[in-house]
């Protein structure tokens, strides 16, 4: 009976290992499995690139305001480009890790947990068996949790961005407006630069004062948009990672792990003890 239970445990762990490597791992390493996440990241990356280029255009326009009134705003807008570069870098890293983490988890981490579980089945010493089982359980939980960090982060990020969609769209519209304005200035070759700039501000916004107010509003929209991008791209994935880390610690704490080990190995261990000490 003990040999039958041992064989079933080993067979179950081997089956889990085979399913992880042959079925789940190829599925999670395919880009087709993450259509929603990749579509979301591509859309965000496009918006961030447009915002980065737009901040440069708006900064250039604002710097043309008379008497250097727009210099502080232009300086702040120029700084925003560096923050957007961080967002772009984080997005590229997440796109790379999206398929890699699932592949590594179900090809190496979880099968490693199954391997240590098989080793634990054949170990006679209760203390060593317990340690091997703890390692197996922790590796399995670790692999499962890490696989879902980025997909869940994408879905949470989408919710946050949807609630701030108006601000982001306004910033994107201002970027387009700034690009088209610069094109108008460059196309008009019949007048000198000062005349073109003066006509540009009065023609597009009515006056230099209104142009300055537009610049301030653009800076406000850009700051809010960049804050949303930083939160959805960096802060939320980190929070989910630490939340999963807490979950891993909770499910692998000593008393919880011992309970799982007793459930898995308890009947066989008790039967073995009865066979060794029949009179006890």
Secondary structure, 3 states (H helix, E strand, C coil): CHHHHHHHHHHHHHHHHHHHHHHHHHHHCCHHHHHHHHHHHHHHHHHHHHHHHHHHHHHHHHHCCHHHCCHHHHHHHHHHHHHHHHHHHHHHHHHHHHHHHHHHHHHHHHHHHHHHHHHHHHCCCHHHHHHHHHHHHHHHHHHHHHHCHHHHHHHHHHHHHHHCHHHHHHHHHHHHHHHHHHHHHHHCCCCCHHHHHHHHHHHHHCCHHHHHHHHHHHHHHHHHHHHHHHHHHHHHHHHHHHHHHHHHHHHCCHHHHHHHHHHHHHHHHHHHHHHHCCCC
